[in-house]
Amino acid sequence: MKPTEHCAVVGVATTEEAGMLQCLQEGLSALQHRGQESVGISVYNGAIHTYTSMGLLSESTIFRTSIKAPLGIGHERYSTAGRSTLANAQPITLTSRHGIEYAFAFNGNLRNLETLQAALHEGALRPAESDTRLLAHLLGRDLGGKPVEQAFHEVAPLIDGSYSALLLVGGPRPQITAIRDPLGIRPLSLGKRGDDYVLASESVAFADCYLDATFLRDVAPGEVVTLDDGGLHACQVFDCPHHGHCMFEWVYFARMDSVIEGIPVYEVREALGRALAEQAGVDADMVVPVPDSGRSAATGYAMASGLPLREVFQVDRYQYRRIFITPDQAVRERQASKKLNVLPSIAKGKRVIVVDDSIVRGTNMRHMVINKLRQVGAKEIHVRISCPPLIDRCPYGVDFHRGELIASKYLNLPHAELCDRVGQELGATSLYYNTHEALTAAIGLAADELCLGCLTGRYPTVDWSHSDGRG
C-alpha cells in the first residue's frame, strides 16, 4: 500500500468577509489528497466559531452556514496520533491562561509526546490523546502575556517532531499566526490575493481554479508569519544551518502542480523517471504508469527510453479515498483489487514496464498491478520505482513502520540484489528502485537539506547550539 501522510492546513485573512467560507472551501479542495478522514474550519468575527465533520470535503455540511469573517483557518486530517473520530478533528479551540481564545490546526507529528507531557508538570493539562492538543497548548498557553514568537523560541527546543501550524487568535489583537518547525519537514506556503493574504500546505491551493492567489514564497523553516489588520509580519525565530525537508513531498505526497522550496514537483518526478530509464532500461513494448502517482515518472521514463507511454490501467475516480489512507489492512487489500481495471487488448502478449512512485507493503503492486497484468496475459512485467527502497519507520507523521515495509528485510543487501529479491517476492519479471543519489539529484537539494530517514535510518536533528535563535 501507499504511505500515509497526515493533514492539510489553510489560512485566510480577507477584507471580503462574505467570501471567507468560499475561500476556505476552495483552498481545502486543492489539498484533499493530504487528508480525507475529517474536515474543519475556524473563523473569527468577534468570537471564534469552529465547525468540523467527518469524511471528505464534498460530504461536509459545514460550509452551508452564512457566517462572515475576516480571519479563518481550515484543516483536513489523516490521523497519525489519536483515533479517527470527530472529537479529534481539527481545528481545536482553547483558551490561554490569560483568557485569550484561539483555534489551532497543524500538519505534522510529535515524536516525544510522553516526554513533553512529563516535562510540563502541569496538573491542568490532561494527557493528550492527540499531539494536536499538546502542541496547541505549548504554543498558545501564554497568549495575551507573551507573543507567539517568544513561546515558539522557548518551546521549540523541547519538541522532537514535525509541524506546520496555524493559530487563529481572538481577543484585542485578532490574527492568524503560522509556524513552521526549524527543520522545515512539512511544507507551508504563503500567497497574496489582491490585498489579502493566504496560507496553505501546498502552493497548488493558490491556483486560479482554487484561491486564485499569487504564490509569494514558502514560510521558512523556523519562521513565524502573522496576518492581522496591519498586513503581514514575519519573524525568523530560528535559522538552522541544515534542514530536513521530507523527500516524499516531491516523490508522492504533494500534488504534481505544487512547488515546494522553489522546486516544481512535476519536474522532480519526471527526472526520477528519466533516471530509472538511464540506470535500469530494459527492452520492452511500452511504458505503463500506475495512476495517478506514477504518471509523471512514467512520462520521464518514456521520454528517456523512446518507448511509447500507454494507459493500461483505468482508475475508478469515484472511489475517491486514497487506498493508503484506509486504516485497516484487510480493507486496503479489498479496495486495492477494485481501484484499477486493466485494458486487456493493450497489455496482452506485451512486455510491459510499470512505473510507480513507491512500494510500502507491496499490497498495491502485487494485487492491483502485477496480478492483474498476469491475468490479462502480459508477457513480461518489469517494475520501476522512482523512490529508493523504504526500509525504516517515519517518526514525523508518515504512517508506516519498519516491520511492514517489504524492502526492510533486505536492507543489508547490495542495491541490485535487494531489487531482485523484492521483485521475486512480488512476482515481477524484474524490479528496480532508484538510488539515493538519483533521488537527491532529481530534487536538486543536498542530502543534508532533506529528511531521508525512511530510506537510511538516519534522521535529521536540530543542533540547538548552532540554530541562531532570534526570538
SEPAMAR-580661 format. One record per residue (C-alpha): z, y, x; chain. Coordinates in steps of 0.25 Angstrom, whole numbers. Layout:
# SEPAMAR-580661
<r <Z Y X> "A">;
...
This chain:
# SEPAMAR-580661
<r <0 0 0> "A">;
<r <-1 14 4> "A">;
<r <10 22 10> "A">;
<r <19 30 0> "A">;
<r <21 45 3> "A">;
<r <31 53 -5> "A">;
<r <29 67 -12> "A">;
<r <21 80 -14> "A">;
<r <26 94 -16> "A">;
<r <20 107 -21> "A">;
<r <26 121 -22> "A">;
<r <20 133 -29> "A">;
<r <24 148 -28> "A">;
<r <16 156 -38> "A">;
<r <15 169 -45> "A">;
<r <7 162 -57> "A">;
<r <20 155 -63> "A">;
<r <12 150 -75> "A">;
<r <4 141 -65> "A">;
<r <15 135 -58> "A">;
<r <15 121 -65> "A">;
<r <0 120 -63> "A">;
<r <1 123 -48> "A">;
<r <12 113 -46> "A">;
<r <3 103 -54> "A">;
<r <-9 105 -46> "A">;
<r <-2 104 -33> "A">;
<r <5 91 -37> "A">;
<r <-9 86 -42> "A">;
<r <-14 87 -28> "A">;
<r <-3 79 -22> "A">;
<r <-1 68 -32> "A">;
<r <-5 58 -21> "A">;
<r <8 61 -14> "A">;
<r <18 56 -25> "A">;
<r <16 50 -38> "A">;
<r <30 46 -43> "A">;
<r <34 59 -49> "A">;
<r <31 74 -50> "A">;
<r <39 86 -51> "A">;
<r <39 101 -51> "A">;
<r <50 112 -50> "A">;
<r <47 127 -54> "A">;
<r <55 139 -53> "A">;
<r <55 151 -63> "A">;
<r <69 156 -63> "A">;
<r <74 142 -62> "A">;
<r <69 129 -57> "A">;
<r <63 119 -66> "A">;
<r <59 105 -62> "A">;
<r <50 95 -69> "A">;
<r <48 80 -64> "A">;
<r <41 68 -69> "A">;
<r <37 54 -64> "A">;
<r <23 50 -61> "A">;
<r <10 57 -58> "A">;
<r <8 72 -60> "A">;
<r <-3 69 -70> "A">;
<r <8 61 -78> "A">;
<r <18 72 -77> "A">;
<r <22 82 -89> "A">;
<r <30 92 -80> "A">;
<r <18 102 -79> "A">;
<r <18 103 -94> "A">;
<r <29 114 -94> "A">;
<r <25 129 -95> "A">;
<r <35 134 -85> "A">;
<r <31 145 -76> "A">;
<r <36 147 -62> "A">;
<r <33 154 -49> "A">;
<r <38 143 -40> "A">;
<r <37 128 -41> "A">;
<r <37 115 -33> "A">;
<r <31 101 -37> "A">;
<r <33 87 -32> "A">;
<r <26 73 -33> "A">;
<r <35 61 -28> "A">;
<r <34 48 -22> "A">;
<r <48 42 -19> "A">;
<r <52 39 -5> "A">;
<r <66 41 -7> "A">;
<r <72 40 -21> "A">;
<r <67 32 -33> "A">;
<r <55 36 -41> "A">;
<r <62 42 -53> "A">;
<r <61 55 -60> "A">;
<r <75 59 -54> "A">;
<r <69 58 -40> "A">;
<r <57 67 -44> "A">;
<r <55 80 -37> "A">;
<r <57 92 -37> "A">;
<r <72 91 -38> "A">;
<r <81 103 -41> "A">;
<r <94 106 -34> "A">;
<r <104 118 -33> "A">;
<r <108 123 -20> "A">;
<r <123 125 -16> "A">;
<r <120 140 -19> "A">;
<r <115 138 -33> "A">;
<r <100 139 -30> "A">;
<r <92 129 -38> "A">;
<r <80 123 -31> "A">;
<r <70 112 -32> "A">;
<r <65 102 -21> "A">;
<r <53 93 -18> "A">;
<r <49 86 -6> "A">;
<r <39 77 1> "A">;
<r <46 68 11> "A">;
<r <57 59 15> "A">;
<r <70 60 22> "A">;
<r <74 48 31> "A">;
<r <89 51 33> "A">;
<r <93 53 19> "A">;
<r <106 46 20> "A">;
<r <109 53 33> "A">;
<r <107 67 27> "A">;
<r <116 64 15> "A">;
<r <127 59 24> "A">;
<r <125 72 33> "A">;
<r <126 81 21> "A">;
<r <141 77 18> "A">;
<r <139 84 4> "A">;
<r <146 77 -7> "A">;
<r <138 85 -17> "A">;
<r <125 79 -12> "A">;
<r <123 65 -19> "A">;
<r <116 54 -12> "A">;
<r <101 57 -14> "A">;
<r <92 46 -20> "A">;
<r <80 54 -15> "A">;
<r <79 62 -2> "A">;
<r <74 74 -10> "A">;
<r <87 78 -15> "A">;
<r <94 77 -1> "A">;
<r <83 86 5> "A">;
<r <83 95 -6> "A">;
<r <98 97 -5> "A">;
<r <97 99 10> "A">;
<r <86 110 10> "A">;
<r <91 117 -3> "A">;
<r <106 116 -4> "A">;
<r <109 129 3> "A">;
<r <98 137 -5> "A">;
<r <104 151 -8> "A">;
<r <112 150 4> "A">;
<r <102 148 15> "A">;
<r <87 148 15> "A">;
<r <79 134 15> "A">;
<r <75 137 29> "A">;
<r <89 136 34> "A">;
<r <92 124 26> "A">;
<r <80 117 32> "A">;
<r <83 121 46> "A">;
<r <97 115 44> "A">;
<r <94 102 37> "A">;
<r <80 98 43> "A">;
<r <87 92 56> "A">;
<r <95 83 47> "A">;
<r <83 78 40> "A">;
<r <74 66 44> "A">;
<r <62 65 36> "A">;
<r <50 72 30> "A">;
<r <50 83 20> "A">;
<r <41 94 14> "A">;
<r <49 100 3> "A">;
<r <49 111 -7> "A">;
<r <61 119 -13> "A">;
<r <59 127 -25> "A">;
<r <71 137 -25> "A">;
<r <77 145 -36> "A">;
<r <87 156 -36> "A">;
<r <85 170 -32> "A">;
<r <74 167 -22> "A">;
<r <65 156 -28> "A">;
<r <56 150 -19> "A">;
<r <49 137 -14> "A">;
<r <52 132 -1> "A">;
<r <44 122 7> "A">;
<r <50 114 19> "A">;
<r <43 104 28> "A">;
<r <50 95 37> "A">;
<r <49 99 52> "A">;
<r <40 87 55> "A">;
<r <31 90 44> "A">;
<r <30 76 40> "A">;
<r <25 79 26> "A">;
<r <15 90 23> "A">;
<r <17 103 15> "A">;
<r <6 113 13> "A">;
<r <6 128 9> "A">;
<r <-4 135 1> "A">;
<r <-7 148 -6> "A">;
<r <-13 150 -20> "A">;
<r <-16 165 -21> "A">;
<r <-3 172 -19> "A">;
<r <5 159 -22> "A">;
<r <9 148 -12> "A">;
<r <9 133 -14> "A">;
<r <15 121 -6> "A">;
<r <10 107 -7> "A">;
<r <12 94 1> "A">;
<r <-3 94 4> "A">;
<r <-13 105 5> "A">;
<r <-23 98 -6> "A">;
<r <-14 104 -16> "A">;
<r <-20 117 -13> "A">;
<r <-34 113 -16> "A">;
<r <-41 121 -27> "A">;
<r <-41 109 -36> "A">;
<r <-26 110 -36> "A">;
<r <-18 122 -32> "A">;
<r <-30 130 -27> "A">;
<r <-22 136 -15> "A">;
<r <-25 139 -1> "A">;
<r <-19 130 9> "A">;
<r <-11 138 19> "A">;
<r <-4 129 28> "A">;
<r <5 117 30> "A">;
<r <20 120 29> "A">;
<r <24 118 43> "A">;
<r <34 107 47> "A">;
<r <48 113 47> "A">;
<r <43 125 39> "A">;
<r <50 131 27> "A">;
<r <40 139 17> "A">;
<r <45 147 6> "A">;
<r <38 152 -6> "A">;
<r <44 163 -15> "A">;
<r <41 177 -21> "A">;
<r <39 183 -8> "A">;
<r <28 173 -4> "A">;
<r <28 163 7> "A">;
<r <39 162 18> "A">;
<r <38 152 30> "A">;
<r <49 148 40> "A">;
<r <47 138 51> "A">;
<r <60 131 52> "A">;
<r <57 120 62> "A">;
<r <45 120 71> "A">;
<r <45 106 77> "A">;
<r <36 103 89> "A">;
<r <31 90 83> "A">;
<r <29 86 68> "A">;
<r <27 73 60> "A">;
<r <16 75 50> "A">;
<r <14 62 43> "A">;
<r <1 56 47> "A">;
<r <0 49 33> "A">;
<r <-3 62 27> "A">;
<r <-16 62 33> "A">;
<r <-19 47 32> "A">;
<r <-15 45 18> "A">;
<r <-5 54 10> "A">;
<r <-12 67 9> "A">;
<r <-24 69 1> "A">;
<r <-36 70 9> "A">;
<r <-39 84 5> "A">;
<r <-26 89 11> "A">;
<r <-24 96 24> "A">;
<r <-11 93 32> "A">;
<r <-7 100 44> "A">;
<r <-21 107 44> "A">;
<r <-27 93 45> "A">;
<r <-36 88 33> "A">;
<r <-32 75 28> "A">;
<r <-46 70 25> "A">;
<r <-51 73 39> "A">;
<r <-40 65 45> "A">;
<r <-43 53 36> "A">;
<r <-58 53 39> "A">;
<r <-55 54 54> "A">;
<r <-46 42 53> "A">;
<r <-57 34 46> "A">;
<r <-67 38 58> "A">;
<r <-56 33 68> "A">;
<r <-56 20 61> "A">;
<r <-71 18 62> "A">;
<r <-71 22 76> "A">;
<r <-59 13 80> "A">;
<r <-62 1 71> "A">;
<r <-76 1 66> "A">;
<r <-82 -11 60> "A">;
<r <-95 -16 55> "A">;
<r <-95 -15 40> "A">;
<r <-103 -11 28> "A">;
<r <-95 0 22> "A">;
<r <-82 8 23> "A">;
<r <-73 8 11> "A">;
<r <-62 18 8> "A">;
<r <-49 13 1> "A">;
<r <-48 24 -9> "A">;
<r <-43 35 -9> "A">;
<r <-35 36 4> "A">;
<r <-45 28 13> "A">;
<r <-57 36 9> "A">;
<r <-56 47 20> "A">;
<r <-54 38 31> "A">;
<r <-65 29 26> "A">;
<r <-75 41 26> "A">;
<r <-71 43 40> "A">;
<r <-74 28 44> "A">;
<r <-87 28 37> "A">;
<r <-92 41 44> "A">;
<r <-88 36 57> "A">;
<r <-93 22 55> "A">;
<r <-106 25 48> "A">;
<r <-103 15 37> "A">;
<r <-104 18 22> "A">;
<r <-92 22 14> "A">;
<r <-91 14 1> "A">;
<r <-82 16 -10> "A">;
<r <-78 1 -13> "A">;
<r <-65 4 -20> "A">;
<r <-63 11 -33> "A">;
<r <-49 17 -35> "A">;
<r <-42 17 -49> "A">;
<r <-40 32 -49> "A">;
<r <-32 31 -62> "A">;
<r <-21 22 -55> "A">;
<r <-17 35 -49> "A">;
<r <-4 32 -42> "A">;
<r <-6 29 -27> "A">;
<r <-2 14 -25> "A">;
<r <7 17 -13> "A">;
<r <16 25 -22> "A">;
<r <19 14 -31> "A">;
<r <33 9 -26> "A">;
<r <32 -6 -30> "A">;
<r <24 -15 -20> "A">;
<r <21 -25 -31> "A">;
<r <15 -13 -40> "A">;
<r <8 -8 -28> "A">;
<r <1 -21 -26> "A">;
<r <-3 -22 -40> "A">;
<r <-8 -7 -40> "A">;
<r <-16 -10 -27> "A">;
<r <-24 -20 -33> "A">;
<r <-28 -11 -45> "A">;
<r <-31 2 -38> "A">;
<r <-44 -1 -31> "A">;
<r <-57 -8 -37> "A">;
<r <-67 -13 -27> "A">;
<r <-82 -12 -29> "A">;
<r <-87 -26 -26> "A">;
<r <-102 -22 -25> "A">;
<r <-99 -13 -13> "A">;
<r <-89 -22 -6> "A">;
<r <-95 -36 -8> "A">;
<r <-100 -42 5> "A">;
<r <-97 -30 13> "A">;
<r <-90 -27 26> "A">;
<r <-80 -16 21> "A">;
<r <-72 -6 30> "A">;
<r <-60 -2 21> "A">;
<r <-53 11 25> "A">;
<r <-39 15 21> "A">;
<r <-29 25 26> "A">;
<r <-17 15 28> "A">;
<r <-11 2 25> "A">;
<r <4 1 22> "A">;
<r <8 -13 16> "A">;
<r <-7 -17 14> "A">;
<r <-6 -19 -1> "A">;
<r <-17 -10 -4> "A">;
<r <-26 -15 7> "A">;
<r <-24 -29 4> "A">;
<r <-25 -29 -11> "A">;
<r <-33 -17 -14> "A">;
<r <-43 -17 -3> "A">;
<r <-45 -30 5> "A">;
<r <-43 -40 -6> "A">;
<r <-52 -32 -16> "A">;
<r <-63 -31 -6> "A">;
<r <-62 -46 -3> "A">;
<r <-62 -49 -18> "A">;
<r <-76 -42 -19> "A">;
<r <-82 -49 -7> "A">;
<r <-81 -39 4> "A">;
<r <-86 -46 17> "A">;
<r <-77 -39 27> "A">;
<r <-65 -29 25> "A">;
<r <-62 -20 37> "A">;
<r <-50 -11 34> "A">;
<r <-48 2 42> "A">;
<r <-35 10 40> "A">;
<r <-35 25 44> "A">;
<r <-20 25 47> "A">;
<r <-13 17 58> "A">;
<r <-4 5 54> "A">;
<r <9 9 47> "A">;
<r <20 2 54> "A">;
<r <33 9 51> "A">;
<r <40 16 39> "A">;
<r <39 30 36> "A">;
<r <53 38 35> "A">;
<r <46 50 30> "A">;
<r <43 46 16> "A">;
<r <31 37 16> "A">;
<r <35 25 9> "A">;
<r <33 13 17> "A">;
<r <41 4 26> "A">;
<r <39 -4 39> "A">;
<r <41 -17 33> "A">;
<r <30 -15 22> "A">;
<r <19 -10 32> "A">;
<r <8 -20 34> "A">;
<r <6 -16 49> "A">;
<r <20 -15 53> "A">;
<r <21 -30 56> "A">;
<r <10 -28 67> "A">;
<r <15 -15 73> "A">;
<r <17 -21 87> "A">;
<r <3 -26 88> "A">;
<r <-9 -18 94> "A">;
<r <-16 -10 84> "A">;
<r <-28 -19 83> "A">;
<r <-20 -31 81> "A">;
<r <-12 -24 70> "A">;
<r <-24 -20 63> "A">;
<r <-29 -35 64> "A">;
<r <-16 -40 58> "A">;
<r <-15 -31 47> "A">;
<r <-30 -33 43> "A">;
<r <-28 -48 43> "A">;
<r <-15 -47 34> "A">;
<r <-23 -39 24> "A">;
<r <-36 -47 25> "A">;
<r <-45 -37 31> "A">;
<r <-57 -41 39> "A">;
<r <-52 -30 49> "A">;
<r <-42 -19 49> "A">;
<r <-40 -7 58> "A">;
<r <-30 4 57> "A">;
<r <-32 18 64> "A">;
<r <-23 20 77> "A">;
<r <-13 31 78> "A">;
<r <-22 38 88> "A">;
<r <-33 39 77> "A">;
<r <-23 44 67> "A">;
<r <-18 55 75> "A">;
<r <-32 59 80> "A">;
<r <-37 60 65> "A">;
<r <-25 68 61> "A">;
<r <-26 77 73> "A">;
<r <-11 79 76> "A">;
<r <-3 73 87> "A">;
<r <5 61 85> "A">;
<r <18 69 87> "A">;
<r <13 78 75> "A">;
<r <12 66 66> "A">;
<r <22 56 60> "A">;
<r <16 42 64> "A">;
<r <29 35 61> "A">;
<r <24 25 51> "A">;
<r <13 21 62> "A">;
<r <22 21 74> "A">;
<r <37 20 70> "A">;
<r <39 33 77> "A">;
<r <43 45 68> "A">;
<r <43 60 71> "A">;
<r <57 67 72> "A">;
<r <61 81 74> "A">;
<r <67 86 87> "A">;
<r <76 96 81> "A">;
<r <80 101 95> "A">;
<r <65 106 96> "A">;
<r <62 109 82> "A">;
<r <62 124 83> "A">;
<r <71 126 71> "A">;
<r <69 140 66> "A">;
<r <77 140 53> "A">;
